[in-house]
Amino acid sequence: MEAIDTVKDHLRPRLEALVEYLNENNEVAAASFFTNVLVILVGLEHEEELLALFIELSTTAFQGFLFDETSWAMTDEILAYAEQVAHAFTASEDESH
């Protein structure tokens, strides 16, 4: 499986669950933001395009969302995974694994 498929398979259900949760709790702005992230994710075709997804996710902290504990936990999991993947893509071949 290609790396992009792995990322999609991991992030899509988590983003969908977050958007659903945010909609159920009337967090319209946050739901809209993460729906946009989901649209970017679904449209990815090449590993190089992951950068756009990670750039968009990196702006989460600057959106001013007032999350509850559940929203924060769900978002943190998504962001931690994105950070992990970004690090893996930028690691040099000289680094030990």
N, C-alpha and C positions, 0 to 999 in steps of 0.2 A: 504494500500500500504506500502510495506517495505521501510525503509529509503533509501536503495540503489537505489530503483526505483525512489524515489523522487529526489535524487541527479542527477541521470541520466537524468530524464525528464527535470530538470532545466538546467543542464550544457550542455547537448549535443547540443541543438539548438544554444546556445550562442557560444560554441566552433566552431561549423560548420560555423556560420556566421563570426566569427573572422578569421578562416582559409581562407574562401572565400575572405574576404576583403583583407587579407594580400597577397594572391595570385594575386588578381586584381591589387595590388599596388607593385608587384614585390619584396615583402619582403620575399624572399625565405627561409632564415634561420629561421625567426620567424614563417612562415607558417609550416615549417618542425617541429619545436619544438612543436607547438600547435597541429599539426596532431598527433604527438607521444602521447601527453596528451589525445587526443581524442581516440586513439587506447587503451590506458590504461583504460579510462572510459568505453568504449564499452565492454571491456573484463571483467569488474568487475562482480563477482558473489556473493561475500560475503561482508558484511559491514566492516569486518576487513581489506579488501583490499583497502578501501578508503584511508588508510594511504599512500600507494604508490602513489596514485594520488595526494594527498596533498603535499607530499614531492617533487614530480616533479614540481608541480605548485609553490612551495616555492622558486624554483631556478630561476624563471622568471627574477627577478631583476638583477641576475648575468650573464645574457646571452649577455648583451651589445646591445640589440635591440634599434634602433633609431625610435621609434614609432611617428606617427603623433597624433594629438589630438583624432581622432576617434579610432585609435588603442589603445591608452592609456585608453580611456573611456571604451571600450569593455573589455580590459584586467582587468582593475580595478574592473569592475562589477563581473567578473569571480572570481577574487582573493578574493573579499569581501565576496562573497557567500561561497567560500571554507573555509575561515576563520570562518565564522559564523557556518557552519556545523561542522568543527573541534572542535570549542568551545563547541557546543552542545554535541558532543560525549565525550568530556573530562570533562564536568561539573559533579561535584559530586552530589549525591542525596541529600546532606545536603544544597546545594545552593538554594536560593529562585529563582523562575522563574518570 
